[in-house]
Amino acid sequence: MKLGKNGFTVLELLIVIAILLIGASIAIPSILEMGKRDGIRSDARDLKNIFFRTRMEAVKLNRSVTVAFNCGGNDYIAFIDTDHSCEYDLGDEVLYRQNLSYCSFDNSKAGGDGLSFIANDNGLPALRWDSKGIPNRNGAGFGAGTAYLMGEEAHYKVIVSKTGNIRITTY
């Protein structure tokens, strides 16, 4: 550089731009992968939160609340189950309706639908919380099960124990 001139030469600017482009080409795939993994984790957290909320609603309202899954559609619905059937009937109040955005139920697990919850009479896996916050299954007995969530970058399972403990783990 000559004395008395301020600024950068074109060559210096091109070198800086080339370094930035190389850094971006290395970082962008990692950032995209992280976004997918976080999305799958977000779906798992959403399901866990729905289980928590429906359990609390059942206790608060002193009524049965059911979460029923539609495996083919990768969605689920939570509703006040007035007849304790684990099935959504006309007139049941819908509390939550949710779609899996970043993943799907893992069809290689739990008998082919990715859900180990007992099916209701319509053949859809469901979990019912009684008025004391205890998970029940269709018919009688304690309800427990696992939802296996699968994405390109990660696999999570949301587990509900017989005592109502809800947790997320990887598999």
Secondary structure, 3 states (H helix, E strand, C coil): CCCCCCCCCHHHHHHHHHHHHHHHHHHHHHHHHHHHHHHHHHHHHHHHHHHHHHHHHHHHHCCCEEEEEECCCCEEEEEECCCCCCCCCCCCCEEEEEECCCCEECCCCHHHCCECCCECCCCCEEEEECCCCCEECCCCCECCEEEEEECCCCEEEEEECCCCCEEEEEC
